[in-house]
Amino acid sequence: MTDVTSDAARDARVQQLQRILMEEPDPEARARAHLELARIAIGDGGVDASVRHLREALLLDGRLEAARQLLHELGETSRISNPSRAGRRDAVRTLLGRVRRRRR
């Protein structure tokens, strides 16, 4: 039952963050929402979605070092680079391992 509760809480948080993206005029608040959505996407195995959210976060707030660091950890060091899927997969496995250890 804990998984159902945590899934419901996660879904509610995602909806809340999406509302922030649509309604919040402050770009820094929207950037932080993108960062949190990126972290959630990583936990769900959605690397492409995570990368998109992180890039959007940096467009909104270029000083958001947490987004820049997470992009780097995913192997996305620049907009031009296109890391191999294998390299990206390894980066995601490493990050998922960290996320899972934190949840315990």
Order of alpha helices (4+ residues) and beta strands (2+ residues): alpha-alpha-alpha-alpha-alpha
